[in-house]
Amino acid sequence: MSRDQFDRLVTELEPWRQTLAEAEREKRKGINRRGYNPGFGFLDHQHRVLAAVLSHRNTVTLTLAARLLGRDRNTLSYHAHRTRPLLGFASPDLAAILAQPRRRTYPPRSIEALQNEITAYETNINSGSS
């Protein structure tokens, strides 16, 4: 997924996120909210979508993604799994990209493993192989 496609995905999902957030607020109206906050940190919409896509595609582990983003792994996991249903509202062309069979069985779990993956990918591109 290119950066432009990702930016378009974030833009497309924003109204749906706002609608679902408003519905959740309406549902909780009048309820004693004491103890409701699960204690997870805040992520902006773009990072929530990024976490959901990384989790959906199994590109890297959420632990590694959290380290790269400077966040707690539990925060990233919480928001990724709450945002993942929004991916169903993507336009057909972006949904096709998300559905491509590129889900990895064993994603990189460390920065070194990720760097090795990037190096191997760049070598593959530079050699002209597909």
N, C-alpha and C positions, 0 to 999 in steps of 0.2 A: 504494500500500500504506500503510495507516494505521500509526501507531505501535503500537497494540494488536496488530495483525496481525503486525507485525515482531517484537514481543516474544514472541508466541505461537510464531512460527517459530523463534526462537532457543531457546526452551524445548523445543520438539519435537525439534530437531536435536541437543541436548546429549547424550542417551544414545547416539545414533549416532556422534557425534564421539568419545565416550569408548571405544566399542567398536572403532572403527577405529584409534584411537591405541594401544589395548592390543594389537591384532593386529599393528600395526607394530612395537611394542616386542618382542613375542614373535618376530617374524620376524628382528629384528636381534640377538637373544640369541646371545652367543658369537662374534659377528662383530667383527673389529677395527674399532672405530669411529673410528680415527684418520683425520682428514680427512673424516669423514662430514658434519659440520655445514656446511650451505651458507653459513652466515654471515648469515642473515637474522634480523632482530629478532623479538621476541615480540609477538604480538597476542592479546588475550583473545578468547574465543569469540564474543562479541557483535560485535566489530569485524571478525572474520574473516567472519562471516555477512553483515555490512553490505558489506564489500568484495566478497564473492561476488555479492550481489544487484546492487550497482552495476555490476559487470563484466558480469553476465548480462543486465541490462536496458539496458546502455550509457547509463546516466543521465548520468554525468559521466565524464570520463577518469580513470583511476586516478592519473595525475599530479596532477590537481586535487584528487581525494579525499585523496591523501596530504598535500598542502599543508594542506587543511582539518583533517585529523586530526593534523597535526604529526608525520608519519611519513615514512620514506623510500619513494619510489615502488616500488623493487624489493621491499621488505618487503611492501607492500600487494599487489603483483602476485603474489608468491610464495604468500602465504596465501590470496588470492582464488582462485587457480587450484587450490590444494590443497583448498579448502573447497567449491568449486562442485559437485562430485559429490554432496555431502550434500544439496543442494537437491532431489534426486530422492526423498528420504525425507520430504518435506513432506506433510502431510495433503492430501486431495483439494481442499478449498476453497482452501488456500494455494497449492497447485500450480497451480490455475486462475488465481489472481492473478499468479503468476510467469510463466505462459504467455501472458498477455494480449499482444496485438501492439502494445506500446508501446515496443518497442526503437527507439532513435533512431539515425539514420544519422550525424548529426554532433552529438555531445554538446558541451556547453560545455567549453572548454579553459582558461578563465581565470575568476578570481573576478568580474570585470566582466561577462563573458558570462553567468555563472550568475545574477548579480544582475539582469541584463536579462531573463533567462528567468523569474525569480521575479516581477518587476514585471509582465511581460506576462501571466503566469498569474493574478496577483491582480487585474489590471485586467479580465481576461476573466471572473473569478468575480464581481467587483463589478458588472459590466455586465449580469450575468444570462445570458450566453451559455454554451453548453456545448460 
